[in-house]
């Protein structure tokens, strides 16, 4: 049985993957999920960011005695998987991403940070704010603040350069939603072209949030790539 780890994005959590997990299990996969620290009511660690989350993925693989599991990462989850692969490609098997933001600069940062202010979320997207409260508990505002700081750090210096992507030995399938208003096609293809063993796909009629994904279509893409 082939194992796959599902990694959530920033201010996301493993509960977003219930349907995907169930359908992948029906395809014969051993599916594992976990929350990055500070997400899904999991305690914060001393550090917060891509490097910390890559360490948590590495530890999860070692703790569960996994041998080169495949990894699917939505948004930040894909970035974390690629970060670990750039340093320890022997720990991971196939990598599939969806909606991963690769281009970070001051202009991008200014746009994204505005969407992470608790007061603005509660004013303009109260249902989303209540979802964040339920998903992350009392620390949801602290999570937004730390995520803002993480994005600021990425804006100052990307955790991965184009040369880092070129060093990744793993088979990687880079995915983009066609209606994603956060991730550009150009930044996605730029990374795809750097990969030694890369492929690319696009999901039709899909936005950035994972909740907009047609899970049945995604399962077929993942299963086909891994098998």
N, C-alpha and C positions, 0 to 999 in steps of 0.2 A: 504493500500500500504506500503510495506516494504522499509525503507530508507537505503541507503548505501552511505558512504563517501569514495571517492577515494583519496588516498594520494600518491603524487609523491616521487621520490627518490632524493638523493643529486644531485645538479646541474640539476635537472629536473624541470618540471612545469606541471600544470594541463592540458595544451593543448595536452599533450601526450595521454590523456584519451578520446579523442573525439569519437573514434570508440567504445571503451569499454563502454563508457557512453551510446551511442546510442543503442547498442545491449542490455545492461542491462535494459534500458527503455522499449524496446520491450518485455522484459520478465516480465514487470510489476513493476519494481523497481523505486522508487523515488531516483534519483542519484544526489549527491552533490559533488562539487569539490572546492578546493581553493588552492592558492599558499602559501607555507610557506614564512615567511619574508625573503627578499633578493633574492627570486626566481621569475622568470617570471615577472620582472619589478615591483615587490612589494617591498616597502621600507624596508630597514634593520631596525631592532630594536636594542636596546642597547645591548642585548644578542643575541648570535647565537649558536645554537647547539640543541642537543636532548631535553634537559630540556625545552628550550624556545619553541621548536616546539610542545612539548607535551602540554604546556600551551596554545598555539594557537589552537590546536585541541580541548582542553577542552572549550576554549572560543567560538569556532565556534559552538560546540554542544549546549552550553547554549544560545548563541545569536539566534540560529535558533529554540530554544525550542524543541530540539529533545529528544526523549525518547529511550535510549539504541539503537542507530543506529548501524548497522553493519559497519565494516570498512575494506576496502581492501587497503593494503599498499605495494607498490613496493619498494624493497630495503630499503632505510632509512625510507620510510613511514611506513613500517611494524614495524621497530624498535620503531618509535615514538608511534604507536598505542599500542604496548606491554608495552612501558614505562608508558603510561597513565593508562593502565589496571592494572599494578602492584601497582599503587597508588590509583586509583579510578575505580575499576572494575564495579561499579554500573552505570558509565556514558556510557559505551559501551556495545553493544551486542556481536554478533559474530565478530571474527577477522580472516581475511585471509591475509596471507603474500605471497610474491613471491620474491625470490632472496635477502633476508635480510641477511646482514653480521652480524654474532653474535660474531665471534672471532676476537679480536683486540689485537695486541701485536706489539713489535718493528719490527719484521720481516714483518708482514703484512703491517704495517704503511709505511715502507721503499718502499715497492713495489707499494702501492696505491698512495702515494704522488707524485711519479715520473710522474704519468699520469695526474696531475693537474697543471702542469706548462704551462702558456699561450703560451710562446715562443715555447715550444716543441709541443703543440697541433697545433699551426699555421704552424709549419714546417712539421710535420709528418701526421697530420689529418686536413688539411685546411678546408675541407667541414664541419667537426664537429665544428671547431672553428667558422666558419661563422654561423652555427646553434646556437651556444651558444650566439653569439652576437645578433642575431635576437630574441632569446628567452628571454634573460635577459637584453638586452640593454647595456648602457654604463658602467654598474657596473659588467659586466661579469667577469672581471679579479679580482675585489674585492671579488666576490662570490667564485672564485676558491681559493683565499688566505684564506678566512674565512673557507671554507670547509676543507682545509689543516689543519688549526688550530683545527677544530672540530675533525678531524681524529686523530691528535696528542694527544688531550685530551683523546679520547677513547683508544688510544694505551697505555696511562699512567694509565688510570682507566676506565674500561667498565662502562657505565651507568647502565647496568643490569648484575647481576651475575646469575649463574645457580639457586641459591636459590630464586632469585627474580622471575624467570620464574615459579618456583614451587608454588609460592604464587598466581598466576593468576587464578581466578575462571572462567573466560570466556571460551566459546568454541573457540578453536583456530585451524585453518587449516594452517599448515606451508608448503610453496611451494618452490620448487627449479627447476631451468632450468637445463636440463641434460648436457648442454654444457657451463654452467656458469664457467668462469675462475677466478672469484673473490670469490665466495662462495663455500666452501667445503661441501661435503655430510656429513662428520663426524661432523662438527659443527652444521649443520642443525638437524641431528638426535639427537645430544646431548641435544639440546633445546627441541625438540619434546618429548623426553623421560621424561623431567622434568615437562611437562604440565599435570595438573590434567584432563583437558578435551581436549586433543590434538589429532589431526589427521595430516596426511602428504600426500603430493602429489608431483609428478614430471612431468614437461612438457617436452615432447620429442622434439628433434631437435630445441632447443631453447637456445639462448645465454643470457647473463646478461641484455643487453639493452632492455627496454620495447618494442622497435620497432620490435624486433624479435619474439614477442609473437604471437601465433595463437589466436586471440581474441575470435573466435567462441568456441574454446576448453575451454579457460579460463572462459568464460561466463557460460558454462555448469557446470564447477566445482564449481564456486561461487554460482550459483543458486541452485544446488543440496545440497550444504552444508548448505546454509541458510534456505532452504525450508524443 
